[in-house]
């Protein structure tokens, strides 16, 4: 951690675990008798996805999609590009995209348009965090962990310049 970085606790690990369990219960109910394909958006969602699927009773398949839009910055460039695409067949499948955070909505719009080309049976989004003031793309997000203010946060998979992902709680980052 750089000496000028300051972290302020925002969501503690106990609250995160409780909310992940609640989301998993809703997903179990909604996908009972189905075998959904969960697509984690790398790198930020890997901890959330891991904790989420371990809470599920429903059988799932997992794949990943890696995008780039932030680089080393705190603000998205607005340009989303695929770094590594998913490998699974999506046609006729129930697809659940798992994100760590929805900020501007540019990535979600990009992901939605990309996945719809493959004709899934259904497509839903799960996000741990949704910034309330930055939604410029009005996509219905069915599963939301926490609505948060427009602040830069780290921890629980979220990073700043590839640091802080390993923190068990979520923090505001001030420098």
N, C-alpha and C positions, 0 to 999 in steps of 0.2 A: 504494500500500500504506500503510495506517495505520501509524504508528510503533509502536503496541502489538501489531500482528500479527507473529507469529514463525512462520517456515516451517522445517520440518525435513525433509530429503529422505527419502522413503520408498521409491519405486520410480523408478529412473532411466529415462531415455528409451530406452536400449539394451535394457533388460529388457522394456520395454513393446513395442517393435518386434518383438522375438523372439517374445513371447507372442502378439501379434496375428497374426504369420505362422503360428504353430502352429495357432491357432484357424481361420484361413482354410484351411489344409490339411485340417483335419477337415471343415469345411463343404464344401469341394470334393469330398471323398470321399462325404459323406453326400447331397449334392444333385447328383451327377453325372447328367447327362441331364435335369435338371429346370430350371425357370426360377423360382426362389423370389422372393418379394416380401419385401424387407427393410424393416421399419418402424423408423425411428430415433425414439427418444423424446427430444424436445427439452426443454431446450436442451443438456443435458449430454452426450449421446451423439454429437454431430455430428462431433467429431474422431475418436473411436474408429470410428464407422461409416465415415467417409471413408477412414481408413487400412485398415480391414478389407476393404472392397469393392475397393480398389485391389490387394489381395493375391490376390483370388479369380480363378480361371480360369473358374469357372462364371458364366454370364450371369445377371444379376440385374436386378430392378426395384426401385426405391426410392421410399418414401413416408415421411411423418413424422406423428407424433402429438405434440401438445404438451399437457402436463399441468401442474397446479400443486398443490403440497402443502407446499412449504417456505417460500415467500415470502422474507423477508429473514432467516430464522432458521436456526440450525444443527440444529434438530430438526423433523422433519416434524409438521405439524399433525394428521395422520391423516385429513384430509379431502382426497380426490383429486377434482379436477374437470378436464374437458377444456377446454383453451383453444382448440385448433385440431385438428380431427379429420383423419384420413387421407382421401385422395381416391380411392384405387384400389378396384376391385372385389375383394373377398376370397373370395367364394364359390368353392369348389373349388380354391383356390390353396394352395401351400405357403408359409406365412407364418413369417418369422423376425423376432422382435422384438429390437432391439438397444438395450440399456440401458448407461449408464455405470456405475451402481452399484445394487445391491439392498441396501437397508438394513432397514427394518421389514417389507417385503414387501407393504405396503398397495397401492402403485402396481401391482405385478405382478399381484396378485389382481384389481384393478380392470381392468387392461389385458386379462388373460385372459378375464374375463367379458364385457367389451365386444367383443372380437374374435370370441369363440365365437358371438355372436349372428348373425354373418355367414357361418357355416358354411364355414370354410376346410377344405381337405383335411387339412392338418396345421398345427400351431402349436408352435414351439420358441422358446426364449429364449436369447439370448447376453448375457452381462454381462461387462464388463471387471473389475468388482470385486464381491465378495460379502462383506458383513460377517458373520462367523461367529456372533456372539452376538446378533444382532438378528432372526433369522428367526422371525417369528411366524406366517408363512403357509407351510405345507409344500408348496411347488410344486417339482417336479423341474426344475432348471435344467441343461440338457444341456451348455452351453458356458460355462465360467467361466474368466476370465483369471487372477485372483488372489483367494484368500481372505484377508481382512484383519481386523485387530482392530477393536473398536468405538471408533474414533477419528474425528475430523472431518478430512477430507482435501480438498485442492484441487489443481488443475492438470489438464492433459490433458483439458480440457472441463468439469471439475468446478469449481464456483464457491462463493464465499461472498459474498452480496449483489452478485452479478454481477461479481466480481473474480476474478482468477487463472486464468480458463479458458485463457488463452494460454500458460501454462507448459508446457514440453515434458515435464517429469517430474511425478510425483505427490508431494505433500508433506503432512505433518501440519500442521495449522494450530493454533497455540496463541495465545491472547491473554490 
